[in-house]
Amino acid sequence: MTVTTEAVVIGGGVMGTSILYNLVSRGVQAPVLLERDTLGSGSTGRSSGAIRMHYSTEVNARLAWESFHIFKDFAGIVGGDPVEFVKTGYLIIVPEDAVDGIKKNVTMQKSVGIDTDLVTYKEAKELAPAFHLDESEAFAWEPESGHGDPSGTALAYSMRARDLGATVVLESPAQEIEIEGGKVKAVVTSGERYETPIAVVATGPWSSTFLGKHGIDLPLKATRHEVFFLRRRLDLVPSHPGGGDMTNLIYFRPEGADLTLVGNGNHEDPADPEAYNPRSTMGFVEEIWERIARRIPGIEESELFTGYAGLYTSTPDLHPVVDKVDGIEGLYICTGFSGHGFKEAPAVGIALSELILEGEAKLLDITPLRMTRFAEGDLNTTTYDFKVIA
């Protein structure tokens, strides 16, 4: 059976659903989203959910900043039911050898408009009294940052998109994009053929395999990352902000009344998205628990609540690919977010829909995210590698 539509989005994570909503809200008629399983069943459903803006490059900082406004007022801007946003503040901690880097980052972020600033050792102690801090370290504080619900956000985008006339098809993996005369002709599943001039590939860790079938070779790597939750003793650690700790190579945030989520960014193992261990491992838990106890001594007396592992889709410069495919009219790619996708998804959906419909992104310059940068040797460079603070 053949269905005709103006656009097909492949992938039902927070990126795909944001793109779908932004296309239909800008007048694209009856766009279709194809999801291989259920909404958010890939990387989105296993995201740590952090919402913060501390980045080393302007393009990532702007994507996070523009997205932040939407997270804070999702119902007012997008419509539908509110999406959870929990304000905790976010404290960035770096060792002495990264002081110059964090200063450059904060200066850039403030020029973008982000509510952030360097704080003194004394101020950091007041913000996080349960933390062990060193006077040689440097600190940046984002008072408005926090965390949200990645799966809930994907669901909310999909529901608003359907309200506006989009179709979401679950358990329907795309098998092929038909290309004819250098143009997208259709997207094919096992049971349907969706005739369309526009196809958007937002397939997360499956992107390398799927794009490879169409002759598109990008340096995308699926990697496995673990997080776990600790139940704190409230007499020892009653509360704490979210944070990224470059001294101990961990990130963390509170959850509910007495839980702390903790993970890190310097452990990454190549993974097959079709067959990887989705649970945390005791070796990881023991090592990272020891690291967070250096920063929050009272958390050593916590109990392990649960843990899980999810997948990043990483690129060599830890920046995504958000671009049209040269030589194939109507084909677009949105992948490779290297663990930062959730916090950038609202702005990416806007920028990519503008690229599709107007020929360029108006919200911000996404040229640094072009797919040709790898072949050109023009990778994004950072003043300091903050990938640990996912």
Buried (B, 14 or more C-beta within 10 A) or exposed (E): EEBEBBBBBBBBBBBBBBBBBBBBBBEBEBBBBBBBEBBBBBBBBBBBBBBBBBBBBBBBBBBBBBBBEBBBEBEEEBBBEEBBBBBBBBBBBBBEEBBEBBBBBBEBBBEBEBBBBBBEBEEBBEBBEBBEBEEEBBBBBBBBBBBBBBBBBBBBBBBBBBEBEBBBBBEBBBEEBBBEEEEBBBBBBEEBBBBBBBBBBBBBBBBBBBBEEBEBEBBBBBBBBBBBBBBBBEEBBEBBBBBBBBBBBBBBBBBEEBBBBBBBBEBBEEBEBEEBEEEBEEEBBEEBBEBBBBBBBBBBEBEBBEBBBBBBBBBBBBBBBBBBBEEBBBBBBBBBBBBBBBBBBBBBBBBBBBBBBEEEBEBBEBEBBBBEBBEEEEBBEBBBEBBBBB
